[in-house]
Amino acid sequence: MIVLPQTAPFADDERVHLERVLGPASPLQRAWLAGFLAGLDASHPAAANAPVAAPRAAEPLAILFASESGNAERLAQDAAKLARKKGFKPSVVDFADLDVAKLPTYKRLIAIAATWGEGEPPSRATRAFGELMGDAAPRLEGVTFTVLALGDSAYADFCGVGKAIDARLEALGATRAADRVDCDLEFEAPAAAWIEGALDALAPPRAADNVVAVDFAIRATPEASRDPVAAEIVEHVNLNSSRSDKETVHLALGFDGAAPAYEPGDALELFPENDPALVDALLAASGLGSDDALRAALLRERDITTLSIKTLETHAASVGHAGVRALLDDGQARAWLDGRQLIDLLDAFPATLAADQLHALTRPLPPRAYSVASSRKEVGDEAHLLVAAVRYETHGRARQGVASAYVADRLATGQSVRVRVKANRRFRLPDGGTDIIMVGPGTGVAPFRGFVQERRATGATGRSWLFFGDRRYTHDFLYQLEWQDALKDGSLSRIDLAFSRDTPEKLYVQHRLFEQRRDVVDWLENGARLYVCGDAKAMAKDVRAALVSAYADVKALSPEAAAHAVDALERDGRYLQDVY
């Protein structure tokens, strides 16, 4: 093994890369390389005789991300890879782990932040975001920064979290190196361009020299393909009884060969198709009923339900409809949009459209992510999903979830669907000896079915406790027989149930958790991990509040101290959420 001396005119990381290349090289390869370098110097004598520049230390760069679906995290990793090539020494920091007091030490800073729901930070980022916006946030003179904001223009506070972080960093005294960029759902291209420009803007000035930068790094293993794969539906079962007012489909998928490399806690992105009846209604309302090519695109490629201010502005500019323009100018557009979809716009403000005009009112149809409800160690080359059909009515029109209705109404055993793994590295099982508490009402129970299967298959010795809830015990107890079998074989140690319509007063999982607060706190104080999956708007917040109350009662803490105890669990990676 060749070891270059410390006195070699290379930085530490460059020496490591050279040693990796030269160490296993054959004598022939080394001789060729020596001759090549000699010839290179002979053809550039001025460069060969120039003084050797002192090795430059890599410039530290902090890349912060606030991510809910994983996009911001992936972009942060992309930024780190490019930063290394540009001579930075990047560190990637999740907002969930951020110590806001240390922000002044990050002299060069990139922040990539997603906005969740109606202008809220991702659940893991809530604590640090609040501290950054609070009065105790440190001054940041001497810090240079830039921000990339991710969002969805269908929501009122588009990219609100990124905008708030950008303004707050400046207010605290930091210097903006490059303007913030706000990305909609089609973020890949603008985000890539922003990363390139942001790194160039943050790079310190360097004196010109004649050193040729050569990347001797061992190439990393290519990332898994982002292309979807076809899966055959081998099971399609409604887990609710015929008397339930819900429909929850257990979808078992088989693959031609090995199943995608998912782990319990990951999700599968399912690529849906739109309701043909709604597509035809849109075409008819636009006067485009005979355009087969457009119909095919609207079925499989375009989002035909989302309606936003941007859609109204596009429609008004395209056809000059006075009614739409008046709605925008009068400030009534946001209220009018509530509960409406694209078909409502075309019905309320009719106009004959060209194909490109209707296409411009839509955006790409995104996949929907569903937690994997299985472990490959138990189900082999399959992946299971749990999908609740979404159906409702607004403004006198029946509505349905794009992906959930596709699964429930238009897929059947033997058909195929396109899917793609979406890793969730922050919702993983611990070692088999660690206790786990799982809170998953409704379809939130999906990943915990995979957890229990995995721990059964691996012979885990740690205890496991499930809090599950739904509407009615008789009609909505998802995977009931499986949980009962798991209790018998010991792969599930305990289960607590909350069926909200079976009691005079509605009973939810957070109530059960507080009822069992002494045992819950005891488990957590002895090293257990708590997992929560499901609705972010109400359930997850209520579960957190119940846990804070549990700590306050059991440990005799003030509300503030109890909240800090729960925050500490989260910082330690023992309070984990996968919410939507």
URWOSUL-V290208 format. One record per residue. RES is the residue in one letter. PHI is phi as a letter, one per 20 degrees, with the letter a starting at -180 (none if undefined). OMEGA is omega in whole degrees, 0 to 359 (none if undefined). NEAR is the number of other ideal C-beta (glycine too) atoms within 10 Angstrom. Layout:
res: (RES,RES)
phi: (PHI,PHI)
omega: (OMEGA,OMEGA)
near: (NEAR,NEAR)
This chain:
res: (M,I,V,L,P,Q,T,A,P,F,A,D,D,E,R,V,H,L,E,R,V,L,G,P,A,S,P,L,Q,R,A,W,L,A,G,F,L,A,G,L,D,A,S,H,P,A,A,A,N,A,P,V,A,A,P,R,A,A,E,P,L,A,I,L,F,A,S,E,S,G,N,A,E,R,L,A,Q,D,A,A,K,L,A,R,K,K,G,F,K,P,S,V,V,D,F,A,D,L,D,V,A,K,L,P,T,Y,K,R,L,I,A,I,A,A,T,W,G,E,G,E,P,P,S,R,A,T,R,A,F,G,E,L,M,G,D,A,A,P,R,L,E,G,V,T,F,T,V,L,A,L,G,D,S,A,Y,A,D,F,C,G,V,G,K,A,I,D,A,R,L,E,A,L,G,A,T,R,A,A,D,R,V,D,C,D,L,E,F,E,A,P,A,A,A,W,I,E,G,A,L,D,A,L,A,P,P,R,A,A,D,N,V,V,A,V,D,F,A,I,R,A,T,P,E,A,S,R,D,P,V,A,A,E,I,V,E,H,V,N,L,N,S,S,R,S,D,K,E,T,V,H,L,A,L,G,F,D,G,A,A,P,A,Y,E,P,G,D,A,L,E,L,F,P,E,N,D,P,A,L,V,D,A,L,L,A,A,S,G,L,G,S,D,D,A,L,R,A,A,L,L,R,E,R,D,I,T,T,L,S,I,K,T,L,E,T,H,A,A,S,V,G,H,A,G,V,R,A,L,L,D,D,G,Q,A,R,A,W,L,D,G,R,Q,L,I,D,L,L,D,A,F,P,A,T,L,A,A,D,Q,L,H,A,L,T,R,P,L,P,P,R,A,Y,S,V,A,S,S,R,K,E,V,G,D,E,A,H,L,L,V,A,A,V,R,Y,E,T,H,G,R,A,R,Q,G,V,A,S,A,Y,V,A,D,R,L,A,T,G,Q,S,V,R,V,R,V,K,A,N,R,R,F,R,L,P,D,G,G,T,D,I,I,M,V,G,P,G,T,G,V,A,P,F,R,G,F,V,Q,E,R,R,A,T,G,A,T,G,R,S,W,L,F,F,G,D,R,R,Y,T,H,D,F,L,Y,Q,L,E,W,Q,D,A,L,K,D,G,S,L,S,R,I,D,L,A,F,S,R,D,T,P,E,K,L,Y,V,Q,H,R,L,F,E,Q,R,R,D,V,V,D,W,L,E,N,G,A,R,L,Y,V,C,G,D,A,K,A,M,A,K,D,V,R,A,A,L,V,S,A,Y,A,D,V,K,A,L,S,P,E,A,A,A,H,A,V,D,A,L,E,R,D,G,R,Y,L,Q,D,V,Y)
phi: (none,e,c,f,f,f,f,g,f,c,f,g,f,f,f,f,f,f,f,f,f,f,g,e,f,f,g,f,f,f,f,f,f,f,f,f,f,f,f,f,f,f,e,c,g,f,f,f,e,f,g,f,f,f,g,e,f,f,e,f,b,e,d,e,c,c,c,d,e,o,f,f,f,f,f,f,f,f,f,f,f,f,f,f,f,e,n,e,d,e,c,e,c,f,g,f,d,f,e,f,f,e,g,f,e,e,f,c,b,d,c,c,c,e,d,d,m,e,n,e,f,g,g,f,e,g,f,f,f,f,f,f,e,e,f,e,f,f,f,c,g,n,e,d,b,b,c,d,d,d,a,c,f,f,e,f,e,f,l,f,f,f,f,f,f,g,f,f,f,f,f,e,o,f,d,f,e,b,f,f,d,d,d,e,g,e,e,g,f,f,f,f,f,f,g,g,f,f,f,f,f,e,f,f,f,c,f,f,b,d,f,e,f,d,e,e,f,f,f,f,f,g,f,g,f,e,f,f,c,e,c,e,e,d,b,b,c,e,e,e,f,f,e,e,e,c,c,c,e,e,d,e,d,d,c,e,o,f,f,g,f,e,c,g,o,f,c,d,e,d,e,e,c,f,f,g,f,f,g,f,f,f,f,f,f,e,m,c,f,e,e,f,f,f,f,f,f,f,f,d,c,d,e,d,d,f,c,b,g,f,f,f,f,f,f,f,f,f,d,m,f,f,f,f,f,f,f,f,f,e,m,e,f,f,f,f,f,g,n,d,c,g,f,f,f,f,f,f,c,f,a,e,d,e,g,f,f,f,g,f,e,d,c,g,f,e,f,d,e,c,g,f,d,b,d,f,f,d,d,m,e,c,b,d,c,c,c,e,f,d,c,a,c,b,l,m,c,f,c,b,f,g,f,f,f,g,f,f,d,c,d,b,g,n,e,c,b,e,b,b,f,c,f,c,f,e,c,d,f,e,f,f,e,e,f,c,d,d,d,b,f,l,f,f,f,g,f,f,f,f,f,f,f,f,f,f,f,e,m,g,d,f,f,c,c,d,d,c,b,a,e,c,g,f,d,c,e,f,l,g,f,f,f,f,f,f,f,f,e,n,f,c,e,b,c,c,d,b,d,f,e,e,c,g,d,f,d,c,f,f,f,f,f,f,g,e,g,f,f,f,f,f,g,f,f,d,o,f,d,d,d,c,c,q,f,e,f,c,g,f,f,f,f,f,f,f,f,f,f,f,f,f,f,f,e,l,d,f,g,f,f,f,f,f,f,f,g,f,g,f,f,e,m,d,c,c,c,c,c,b)
omega: (178,175,180,181,179,181,179,186,179,173,184,183,178,177,180,181,179,179,180,180,188,184,182,184,177,176,179,181,179,179,179,182,178,179,180,180,177,178,178,179,181,181,178,186,181,180,182,183,181,177,178,180,177,179,179,177,178,183,179,179,176,178,180,175,173,191,174,183,180,182,180,179,180,178,177,178,176,180,180,179,181,180,179,180,182,174,176,170,188,169,182,186,173,176,179,182,188,169,186,180,181,182,180,180,180,187,175,193,170,175,178,191,175,174,185,177,183,174,183,175,173,188,181,185,188,183,184,178,178,179,179,181,185,183,183,180,184,172,188,173,182,177,176,189,167,189,170,182,176,180,182,185,175,181,186,184,183,179,186,182,178,178,181,179,179,180,183,178,178,181,180,173,180,182,181,180,181,182,174,172,179,185,174,183,177,190,191,184,179,179,179,179,179,180,179,181,181,180,177,181,182,183,179,178,180,177,179,175,183,181,176,180,179,180,179,185,172,183,180,175,181,178,176,182,176,180,176,176,179,177,178,178,181,173,178,190,173,184,176,178,181,181,178,174,178,175,182,188,167,185,177,184,174,186,177,188,183,175,175,188,177,175,174,185,177,176,168,172,181,181,186,169,181,178,181,180,179,176,181,178,178,179,180,180,181,184,185,187,184,183,184,180,178,179,181,179,180,179,194,191,189,176,186,180,187,178,184,175,179,178,179,180,178,181,181,181,185,186,179,183,184,181,179,179,179,179,179,184,182,180,182,189,184,179,181,183,188,177,181,179,184,180,179,178,183,176,183,182,188,176,174,186,166,183,181,177,177,178,182,178,181,176,182,179,183,173,175,182,177,178,178,184,182,172,179,180,179,186,178,185,175,170,183,177,178,190,178,179,180,178,180,180,173,177,176,182,177,180,177,176,184,185,184,177,175,179,187,190,191,174,179,179,180,177,180,179,179,180,179,180,172,185,176,188,181,176,185,173,173,175,187,180,182,176,177,172,185,178,185,176,178,180,174,179,187,183,184,169,176,178,183,177,182,183,174,184,183,179,181,182,179,179,177,187,182,168,181,177,175,185,185,181,187,189,190,181,186,179,185,184,180,178,179,176,180,176,181,183,174,178,170,185,189,175,174,190,177,179,195,184,181,183,180,175,184,184,183,185,180,176,178,180,180,176,183,190,183,178,180,180,178,178,183,179,179,169,181,172,178,179,178,179,177,187,182,189,183,188,185,178,180,178,179,179,178,179,176,178,179,178,180,183,186,185,180,181,171,177,180,180,178,177,178,178,179,176,180,176,181,179,179,181,180,171,192,182,170,190,184,none)
near: (7,12,10,14,6,8,6,12,12,16,15,10,14,20,18,14,16,16,16,15,15,16,10,10,14,8,7,8,12,13,11,12,13,10,10,10,11,11,10,12,12,9,9,13,9,7,13,13,8,12,7,8,11,8,15,13,10,17,17,14,25,20,25,26,28,30,23,23,18,17,19,29,22,18,25,23,13,17,26,18,11,15,25,16,11,16,17,22,13,23,13,17,19,18,27,21,12,23,11,18,11,11,23,16,13,23,17,22,23,30,28,31,29,28,26,25,16,10,16,17,26,27,22,21,26,20,20,22,22,12,18,23,15,10,5,8,17,16,12,21,10,12,21,19,27,26,29,28,26,28,23,19,17,18,17,13,15,20,25,21,26,26,19,20,25,23,13,18,24,15,12,17,13,23,13,14,19,18,12,22,20,20,25,17,17,11,20,13,9,14,21,14,11,25,24,13,15,26,24,11,14,21,16,11,4,9,5,5,12,11,13,8,8,9,9,15,14,9,6,7,6,6,9,11,10,11,7,17,17,11,24,15,17,14,13,18,10,14,19,20,12,6,9,16,11,19,18,23,21,18,25,19,27,16,16,10,7,9,19,21,10,20,17,25,23,22,26,25,18,24,17,21,18,23,18,12,8,20,21,14,17,28,22,12,20,20,15,18,14,8,16,9,8,21,17,11,18,25,17,14,15,21,17,25,20,21,21,20,17,15,22,22,14,16,25,20,12,17,16,10,18,10,12,24,16,13,22,17,10,9,8,11,18,13,8,17,19,10,13,17,19,23,19,18,23,21,14,14,18,14,17,10,21,15,14,9,16,25,15,15,23,20,20,10,23,17,17,19,21,26,28,30,27,24,24,21,14,18,19,11,13,17,25,23,24,24,25,20,19,14,16,10,9,12,12,6,13,8,18,17,18,20,24,22,21,21,23,21,14,13,20,8,12,9,11,14,22,16,26,18,21,20,17,22,10,16,20,16,22,16,9,12,10,17,20,24,25,23,29,26,26,21,25,28,27,28,28,26,27,26,28,27,22,21,23,19,14,15,8,22,12,17,17,24,20,25,28,24,26,25,19,17,13,12,18,23,20,24,20,14,8,13,21,12,14,21,14,9,9,13,21,23,14,14,15,19,18,21,20,17,13,16,10,5,6,13,17,18,27,26,19,19,24,17,15,18,18,11,16,25,18,13,19,22,13,10,13,21,21,24,23,28,26,24,17,18,12,11,22,21,15,17,25,20,14,21,27,20,17,24,24,19,14,17,13,9,15,9,11,10,13,20,19,14,19,20,15,11,18,19,15,10,13,18,21,21,23,24,19,20)
